[in-house]
Amino acid sequence: MKISEYIEYHIKDQGRTKVWVADRTEINYKSLITKLRTDCFTAYDLVKVSKVLHFSVDEMIEKLEESR
């Protein structure tokens, strides 16, 4: 599993949209889409996304390691 897959899972699971996430995190929508497509997030962006989607970065790391 990739970081972007984990984030997109939480977006869908919570019934949110990428526009909603972009608005709440103050990440430009086009930038968010690019980050999801390329799986390239800064640590700061991950923290912002995790806060609005209510998951911890530690939890995400555990899930990503389990899926290897």
Backbone as a ProteinNet text record, in pm:
[ID]
protein_1_A
[PRIMARY]
MKISEYIEYHIKDQGRTKVWVADRTEINYKSLITKLRTDCFTAYDLVKVSKVLHFSVDEMIEKLEESR
[TERTIARY]
84.6	0	88.3	47	118.3	51.3	123.5	68.9	-58.3	-54.5	-171.8	-291.6	-268.6	-379	-439.2	-354	-401	-486.8	-439.8	-513.5	-645.6	-641	-763.3	-864.2	-816.1	-906.4	-981.4	-909.1	-972.6	-1067.8	-1033.4	-1122.7	-1255.5	-1249.9	-1370.9	-1446.4	-1372	-1434.1	-1515	-1469.7	-1538.5	-1638.6	-1651.6	-1746.9	-1704.4	-1574.6	-1522.3	-1482.8	-1443.6	-1393.2	-1252.1	-1182.3	-1048.3	-1056.2	-1163.1	-1183.3	-1195.7	-1270.4	-1288	-1154	-1075.2	-943.4	-854.1	-854	-772.2	-812.7	-942.4	-990.2	-949	-967	-938	-788.5	-706.4	-561.6	-491.6	-565.8	-510.3	-398.8	-413.5	-325.9	-403.6	-341	-405.9	-459.2	-581.8	-644.8	-557.7	-506.2	-422.2	-295.1	-241.5	-122.8	-155.8	-271.5	-313.4	-327.9	-389.7	-407	-271.2	-178.1	-43.4	25.7	12.7	74	15.5	-114.8	-178.3	-134.7	-123.3	-85.2	59.7	148.1	291.2	334.2	242.6	272.2	390	386.6	497.7	443.3	450.1	400.9	515.9	514.3	608.2	554.7	641	597.6	489.9	506.2	409	272.4	271.2	145.1	79.4	159.1	103.1	38.5	102	44.4	-87.9	-92.1	-216	-326.9	-295.9	-396.1	-442	-348.1	-385.6	-477.5	-456.5	-542.7	-685.4	-702.2	-838.6	-910	-834.4	-896.3	-893.3	-843	-844.7	-774.4	-651	-566.4	-428.1	-353.3	-219	-118	-12.5	93.3	155.6	166.3	219.3	132.8	1.7	-92.6	-72.8	-55	-35.4	93.8	200.2	328.2	316.4	247.2	226.9	154.7	48.4	-27.6	57.7	137.5	221.9	327.8	383.7	483.9	422.7	300	231.4	205.7	183.2	145.2	266.1	385	505.6	525
-118.1	0	123.3	222.7	349.3	451.7	557.5	665.1	720.4	743.1	799.6	705.4	575	478.6	484.1	496.6	505.8	630.9	742.3	868	860	809.2	799.3	703.7	599.2	509	587.2	668.1	744.7	851.2	910.4	1008.7	941.4	828.2	756.4	700.1	643.2	582.1	683.9	807.3	912.2	990	951	1019.2	1161.4	1186.2	1318.9	1324.3	1441.1	1457.8	1515.5	1506.5	1565	1716.3	1774	1919.3	1956.7	1878.3	1902.6	1896.3	1793.7	1778.7	1897	1935.1	2048.7	2176.2	2199.7	2318.8	2317.1	2204.4	2194.6	2199.8	2148.3	2146.3	2269.1	2348.4	2464.5	2424.5	2304	2259.1	2284.9	2351.2	2377.6	2246.4	2249.3	2126.8	2057.2	2132.4	2071.2	2012.1	2076.6	2023.3	1894.3	1890.4	1768.4	1653.1	1679.4	1575.3	1525.2	1616.8	1577.9	1495.3	1536.9	1463	1321.6	1308.8	1177.1	1091.8	1153.8	1079	1032	1118.4	1086.2	1022.7	1018.3	962.3	1035.8	1168.1	1250.4	1360.9	1337.1	1431.7	1476.4	1602.2	1646.3	1598.9	1596.3	1556.9	1652.7	1779.7	1880.5	1854.6	1821.8	1790.5	1666.5	1565.5	1443.7	1471.5	1556.7	1591.9	1665.2	1760	1834.2	1741	1650.6	1557	1462.4	1414.7	1321.8	1387.7	1515.1	1585.2	1598.9	1635.3	1654.4	1521.9	1415.4	1284	1196.3	1251.1	1185.4	1050.1	1047.7	930.9	980.4	894.8	936	891.8	967.2	932.2	799.1	775.8	647.5	531.5	549	446.2	419.5	525.3	510.8	434.1	468.9	401.7	252.8	218.9	77.9	2.9	61.6	-1.5	-18.4	83	75.3	-33.8	-46.6	-150	-289.3	-303	-432.2	-479.5	-387.7	-424.1	-454.9	-441.2	-470	-617.2
0	0	0	-75.5	-83.3	8.5	38.2	121.1	57.8	-71.6	-139.3	-131.5	-139.6	-128.2	11.2	111.2	249.8	269.3	216.4	228.8	151.8	30	-49.7	14.6	78.8	151.8	259.6	336.7	444.8	390	277.9	216.2	180.6	114.2	72.7	192.1	287.8	405.7	486	487.6	562.6	478.5	352.3	265.2	230.6	233.6	201.7	55	10.7	-125.2	-118.3	-228.6	-234.7	-224.5	-275.8	-263.2	-115.7	-39.7	103.5	175.3	144.4	207.6	171	45.2	1.6	76.2	88	159.6	305.9	371.8	515.4	546.1	456	479.7	423.4	346	277.5	180.3	123.4	15	-113	-208	-335.5	-393	-446.2	-497.4	-601.9	-696.8	-801.3	-741.1	-641	-573.4	-500.2	-435.8	-366.3	-464.6	-577.4	-679	-727.1	-749	-791.8	-684	-559.3	-448.5	-439.8	-458.6	-455	-574.5	-690.1	-810.7	-803.8	-751.2	-748	-616.2	-519.1	-387.2	-323.2	-332.3	-284.8	-193.3	-63	36.3	125.8	167.5	270.3	404.8	503.6	638	688.6	659	702.1	638.3	509.8	441.7	502.1	533.1	592.7	727.2	805.5	935.8	917.3	823.5	798.4	750.8	659.3	607.5	718.9	798.4	905.7	1008.1	1034	1129.8	1078.2	951.8	901.4	877.1	852.9	830.8	956.3	1065	1196	1198	1150.3	1170.5	1210	1278.6	1319.3	1214.6	1204.6	1110.7	1153	1282.5	1332.2	1285.7	1294.1	1248.4	1098.8	1021.4	878.8	849.8	919.9	899.5	930.6	1039.1	1074.3	962.2	909.9	802.5	677	645.8	527.5	542.8	663	687.3	682.7	733.6	731.4	588.9	500.4	363.1	274.6	327.9	247	230.1
[MASK]
++++++++++++++++++++++++++++++++++++++++++++++++++++++++++++++++++++

